[in-house]
């Protein structure tokens, strides 16, 4: 989402999903995921959120809400036509940039998994 040189360090990320979320459609599920980094000194986090929002809203199938500000948080929500969704937020207190989201809903019985 952001250039590597804009990241000071990675705080956390999903490397293997350990749970599924139930979707509203019967017997469907989605995978959650997250990634949190600390932006490097001098990188404007609010501008970064706005730039990512502008870029992703131009990608086929994606739409983005306008960036919103709530205290120290600036965030934007992205949705894809297939049901994927993502929230990107910047916290100015600790310069963290977090992306959290879920996959599109799928039927577990037809999903190609190596393990459950």
Secondary structure, 3 states (H helix, E strand, C coil): CCCHHHEEEEEEECCCCCCEEECCCCCEEEEEEEEEEEECCCCCHHHHHHHHHHHHHCCCCEEECCCEEECCEEEEEEEECCCCEEEEEEECCCCEEEEEEECCCEEHHHCCCCCC
